[in-house]
Amino acid sequence: MDSVILDPVDLRLLHALHVDGRAPFSRIAGVLDVSDRTLARRFARLRAAGAARVTAVVDTRGLGHAEWLVRLRVPPAAAGALAGSLARRPDTAWVTVLSSGTEIICILRAPAGRPAPLASLTRHPRILDVRADRLLRHLMDGRWFGRTSALTAEQVAALRPPASDGTGPVVLGDLDRGLLPALAADGRAAHPSLARRLGWSESAVRRRLEALRRSGTLHFDVEVDPALLGFSAQCLLWLTVVPSRLAATARALAGDAEAAFVGATTGPHNLMAIAVCRDEDALYTYLAGRIGALDGVERVETAPITSYSKRAAPAS
């Protein structure tokens, strides 16, 4: 990634795109009181530098898919290539390498009721060990504070897209098989460009995209490195919580400014979280003070995150 420094306009733009990843720059410009040309130029610069991109996230749970939290033990020299290979798979939601360089964490999607799709991983000569646990439920409704703190509540309300109509996920068809991967690569791809690429009419692409969003099947997210926002310490937390305190502990974590994700899992730990802090001192304070004081937490395993090969989290 090229050297990038975000200024207040960049931060407000990224927050706006978190609210509605496909909002026209003209609409965002009216809320931010910045010209649409300036915003388009800013986003093009960030995207070209690999600092930010808008991506589509499909509600696979609503479509009858389960999510598996997969931990892979690998030789340090193989971690980068393996993580990149996993990121290119359409059934992964995000892929990260931990600080030891010997472990990769990812989320795999598979039809509900079937085993995790691990056959290719267990046969891979560079993967030493594989563990898969079900990600039972997402327990965080909002977004990480660091990505969504640049706009006022009034600005967010002005940019928020129409709510889902409550019909739930739709049945995917032929158009979707090309449309969804294209939007995952570039969530802001224009309708004419999508139509030319997919061989469908622009009106058909526009109607389908709107239907997918309206039903809640399709969401948009912004991938951005927290370090660019001033947060250099990222850490995965696996917590073993007394079952009677699981829901309360999850709610408490989900309300923390440091929390980027909270989910319930099967396996030796029943709660997983991602904490993002300003630096290592702030992370220590969070672990020793906040996590250490949570009632019902019996055990905590931590692992700093080194890098991401795929940032998009599952829709929640």
Stockholm file with secondary structure:
# STOCKHOLM 1.0

chainA/1-316         MDSVILDPVDLRLLHALHVDGRAPFSRIAGVLDVSDRTLARRFARLRAAGAARVTAVVDTRGLGHAEWLVRLRVPPAAAGALAGSLARRPDTAWVTVLSSGTEIICILRAPAGRPAPLASLTRHPRILDVRADRLLRHLMDGRWFGRTSALTAEQVAALRPPASDGTGPVVLGDLDRGLLPALAADGRAAHPSLARRLGWSESAVRRRLEALRRSGTLHFDVEVDPALLGFSAQCLLWLTVVPSRLAATARALAGDAEAAFVGATTGPHNLMAIAVCRDEDALYTYLAGRIGALDGVERVETAPITSYSKRAAPAS
#=GR chainA/1-316 SS CCCCCCCHHHHHHHHHHHHCTTCCHHHHHHHHTSCHHHHHHHHHHHHHTTSEEEEEEECTTTTTEEEEEEEEECCGGGHHHHHHHHHTSTTEEEEEEETTSSEEEEEEEEETTSCCSCHHHHTCTTCCEEEEEEEEEECCCSCCGGGSCSSCHHHHHHHCCCCCCSCCCCCCCHHHHHHHHHHHHCTTCCHHHHHHHHTSCHHHHHHHHHHHHHHTSEEEEEEECGGGGTCCEEEEEEEEECGGGHHHHHHHHHTSTTEEEEEEESSSCSEEEEEEESSHHHHHHIIIIIIHHCTTEEEEEEEEEEEEEECCCCCC
#=GC SS_cons         CCCCCCCHHHHHHHHHHHHCTTCCHHHHHHHHTSCHHHHHHHHHHHHHTTSEEEEEEECTTTTTEEEEEEEEECCGGGHHHHHHHHHTSTTEEEEEEETTSSEEEEEEEEETTSCCSCHHHHTCTTCCEEEEEEEEEECCCSCCGGGSCSSCHHHHHHHCCCCCCSCCCCCCCHHHHHHHHHHHHCTTCCHHHHHHHHTSCHHHHHHHHHHHHHHTSEEEEEEECGGGGTCCEEEEEEEEECGGGHHHHHHHHHTSTTEEEEEEESSSCSEEEEEEESSHHHHHHIIIIIIHHCTTEEEEEEEEEEEEEECCCCCC
//
